[in-house]
Amino acid sequence: MSYNIQDRISITISFEGLEYPLSKFNVLNFLHISSNVRMLLPQFHMSLTDQSGILAQMGIKDSSKVTITIAAIGPDAVSKTYNFRVYSFKNALTGTGMQWEMDGFLDSIPYWFTTTADGIRGTSNEVLEQIAGVCGLQYEGTVTNDSQLWLPQNRIWGEFARRIVARGYANDKSCMKSVVTKEGILRYKDINNLPDANYSLLQGEMKEGWLPIVDHRPISDAGMNNALTGYMATRRQQSTVGTSDQQQFSELAFQPDSRTPLLDMETRSKVGRGRQQYSPIDVGNVHPAYEQAAYQNVRYGNLYNLAIECLSTFPTPLQVLDKFNFSSQLLGGEANNVTNGTYVQTGHVIFIQGINYYEKIIGVRHGTNIVRQQ
């Protein structure tokens, strides 16, 4: 039996292929599903009140399969199904019945647990596609220019993939990032070279072609990011095979996506000498841009200093590592140039509690569109 929210969204939960009968006795207290570029795999956190004792009879255990289906109700209803594994759980008897809480990860056991020691030769894009196949994930990649023998060093597949992404290189302006989506897709993208946005979010009014949101919150990480790599950061490479025994990376070709990047040039000029990093000695067993990729993937990534969290009460079609447009107005009716603009999506959260359904879309960009007064 499914659980309906205001006759517009239906939620169905199954354990080991058996649908759990949600009703006035078996209650979904809350459900939280999140995916993010910082997470190894999407995860869920859920609470149920089980007055009928069905969950105990089912025998919930470590790695139990959990299938969650969320569908819009209506003639053009779109349904999405997410497959997870239980990672931890607890229960306690209360006055309203047995309360269960459980956490889980996307159903890709090899990506989460399995270690490997076998190297794979190819570009980062080709190797990540192979990893996706081994781990039962779909794949959406980007052509890269970084062929070598990639060694996992007995890491789990997920950590191996992350280390590959950190040294992934398409060109001198690329910033490679990856995510596994709730739908089970390993996406590998150059966030400095994404296609134009397919979706636009609008707060404050309903408008044809725009997805409505009810609230937003800007967050600036400029201080920490600039301290780490924004102000005069340098990476030094030593090589036994190159034309020079030492090379350094200290500059980027930065093309901001906003009028006012959150990088203060006066502070930058006063820093003089920023953080210094030293790479391992290159003995010729990695692709030519191996250390340059490590430098620019971090430094380009930290230039995305302004984040925004947008709140929707409807299911949205947005995908992590795509662009989206955002627009809102200030109380006086003028455009909100602090936050309006185009963002790269880095996270997506579904939250259900009681009769309320929410989605949080998280995006990042370089700064604001404020025009400074002279």
N, C-alpha and C positions, 0 to 999 in steps of 0.2 A: 504494500500500500504506500503510495507516494504522499508527500507532505506538500501542501499548496500554500503559497504566500500571497495573500490578497488576490487570489484567483488570476494571477499573472505569471507566477513561476512555480514550477513543480520540482521537488527534490526526491530522488529515490536512492536508498542506501542498501547495498547487498554485502553480505559476508560469506565468503567462499561460495559465491554463486547463488546464495539463498537470500531473497529480498527480505529485509527487516520491516515488519509491519508498523510503520509510524502511525500513531493514533493519539487520542486523548490520554491513553494509558502509557504508551511508549513515545516519549517526547524527545525531539531534537532540541537540546538546550542552546547549543551553538555549534557552528562549524566554521573553521578558518582554514583556507587553502591559499598557499603563497608560493610564488616562483620569483626568483631574483637572480641577477648576474652574480651575486655574491654567494649563492647557495649551490651546493653540489647537485642536488635534485630538488624538485618541488616537494613540499611537505604539507601535511594536514594536522590539525588539532581539533578534536571533536569531543562533545559531552552529550550523553544520552541518559534519560531517566527510563529505566527498564522495569516497569511494574509487573510485567508478565513473566520475567525470568528467562526470556528467550535467549539473551546473549550468553547467559551461563550455560544453557543447554547446548548452544552452538559450540561452546568451548573456545572462546577467543584466546589466542596464544601468540607468541612471537611469530611474525611473518605471515599472519592470517591475511588473506586477500580481502581488500575492501574496494568496492566499486561504487562510485558516486556519480549519479546522473542528474544534471541540472538542465531543465528545459523551460523555455518560455511557452506560455499557454496562449493559443490563438491560431488563426488560419495559417500564418507564416512562421509557426513555431520552429525554433532551432534548438536542437538538443546536443549537449556535450557530455561525454562520459570520461571520467578520470579513474585510473586504476592505481591503487596504492597497496602497500604492505604495512601491517602494524609493526611499529618499532618498540613502543612501550605502552603500557596500560595500567590502570588501577581502578578499583571500584570500592564503594562504601555504601552500607545500608543507611538510608535516611527515612524521615517520616513520609516522604512521597514515593519511596521505592528505591531500588538499587541504582545508584549514580555511577555511571561509567565515564572515565576520561581516557582518551587514547591519542597517541601520536603515530604518524606513519610517514613513509617516503614513497615516491613514485615507484611503481613496480618495474624496477630495473635492477635486479639483484647483482649482476656482475658489475655495473657501474658503481654501486654502493659498497660492495664487499670484496669482490674478487681481485686478487693481486695478479700481476703478470711480470715476467722477466724477459719476454721476447721482444727484441727490437723490431721496428717496422720502418722500411725505407719508403720515402716519398715526400711530397710537400705536406705542410701542416694540414691543408684542406683534404688531401687524399688520405692521410693517416686518421684524421678525425672521422671521416666517413667510414673507414674500416672499424673504428672503435664503436661507432653508433651501431653498425651491423652486428658486432659481437654482443653488444649489450641490449639488443632488441629495441633500439630507438630508430626513429626516422631521422633524416638528415637534410639540412639546408645549409649549404656552405658558400664560400667565396674563393675564387681562384687566387692562389698565393704563389710567391716566388721564393721558396725557401726549402728546396729539396735537400734531404740528408737522411741519415739513419737516426731515428728517434728512439732513445733507450728509456724504458719505464723505471728501471732500477727497483724492481719489486714493489712498486706502488699499485694501489687499486686503480682500476680503469678510469674512474672519475678524476683522481688526482693526476694521473698520467695525462689525461686530456687537458687539464688546467695548465700543466707545465708546458705543453705544446703550444697552447694559445698564448702564453706569456712570451714565447719566442717566435710567434707567427709574424710573417712579413709579406705584405703585398707590394709596397713601394715606400718611398721616403716620406710619404704623408699618411701612411696607414696607421690605424689604431684598432687592433684586432681584439674582439671580445666574443664570448660565447655564453650560452644559457641553454638549459634544458627546460622546455615549456611544460605546462600541466598536461598538454596533449601528447607528451612523449616525443617531442622533436628536439634534437640537438641542433641549435642554430649557431653558426659561426659567421660573424659579420665584421666588416670594416666600418666602424661607426662614423668615421670621417668621410665616408663615401656611400651613404645610404640613398636609396631612391626617395623621391618626394613622398610626403605623407599621404596615405590613403584615407585617413580619418581625421576629423576635426571635432574638438570638444568645446562646448559653449556653455557658459554659466550665466544665468539671469534671464534667459528667454528660450522659447522653442523656435527653431528655425530649420527650414528644409535643408537636408544634407548635413546637418550638424548633430552630434550626439550630445544630449543634455547631461550636465552634471549639476550637483546641488551645492558643492563647496570645493574650495581648494586651499592649499597651504604651501607657500614657498619656504624653502630651507636653503641656507647658504653654508657651504663647507669651504668657502674661499680661504679662510685663515689657515686651517690645517693643510689643505691641499697645496696652497702657495708656499707654506713653510717647508713642506716635504720636497716639492719638485718645481714649484712655480718660479722661485727666485734663484736663478743662476745655478741650477743643479747640473752636475757633470758626472758622466760615467767614463771611466778610463779602462781601456782594453790593452792587454799585452799579448803579443803573438810571437810564435817561433817560426811562422811560415809567411807572414806578410812582408810587404816592402819596408815597413817600419816596425820597430819593436814595440812601439806604443802609439795608440790612437785614442782620441777622446771625442765624446759626443756631448755637446753643450748647447746646441741651438736647434730650434724647430721652425719650420715654415708654417706659422700660425695664421689661419684665416678664421677669425671669430664669426660665430653664427648670430651675433647680436651687436647692437651699436656700442654697448658699454660692457666689455668683458670685466669680470671681477678679478682683475689683476692690476695692482697699483704700480704704475711705472716709476713713481718717485721712490717708493719702498724698494723696488727692484734695483734701481741705480745705487741706492745706499747700501745694499747688501754686499756688493763687491764680489765676494767668494761664497758661494752657497755650498750645499751638501755635495760631498764627493763619494762616489761609489767606485769600487774596483772589481772588475770581472775576473773570472778564472783565466789562466793563460790559455790562449787559443793554440791548439796543436794541429789544426787543419781537419778536424773530424766533425765540423758543424758547417751550416750554410754561411755564406759570406756576411750576411746581415744579422747574424745571431745575436750579437751584443747590441747592435743598433736597434733591433726589434725590442729587446728588453727595455732599452732606454725610452724609446718613443711610445711604446704601448702604455707604460706607466705615466709618462709625463703628459702625453696627449690626453690620457684618461683623466688625469687630475685637473686639467683645464676646464672640464665640465663641472663648474663650481656651483651652479644654481640648480637646485632640484625643485620639483613641484609634485605635490600629491593631490590628485583630483578624485573626487568622490562621486560615484554614480549609484543610482538605485535600480538600474537595469543591467542585464547582461550586455557586455560590450564585445566586439570582435577584435579588439586590439591584441597585438602580439609583442612580446618583449623583443627588443632590438629592432623595432621598426620606428619610424618617425611618426609623430602626431602633432597637429596644430592645436593650440589652446587660445581661447579668447574670453575675456570677462571685462566688466566695466566697474569703475569706482562709483561711490554713492552719488556723485554729481553727474554721472552719465558719461564722463569722458573715458577713453580707453585706459585700461590698467597696464601701462607700459613696463611696470616692474616685472610682470609675469607673462604677458601676452607674447606669443611667438611659437616657434617650432622646437620640439623636444625629441630626444631619443629616449624611448621607453626602456627602463632598466628593471622594472618590477611590476607585478600584477598580483592583487590580493582579492580573494572572495571571502566575505564575512556574512554569515547568516546567524541571526539571533532572534528568537521569537517570530514575530510576523515581519521582521525587517530583513531586507536583502541589500547588501552594499558591495560595490567593487571599488577598489582603490587602484588607480593607475599612476605609476611613479615614472617621472621623466627627468632628464637632465639637459642642460645647455650651458653655454659659456658665460652668460651674463644677462643683462636686462636690455630693453629697448628704450631706456630713458635718454632723451637728448639733453645733454648737460648745457646749462645756461652759461654763456660767455661773460 
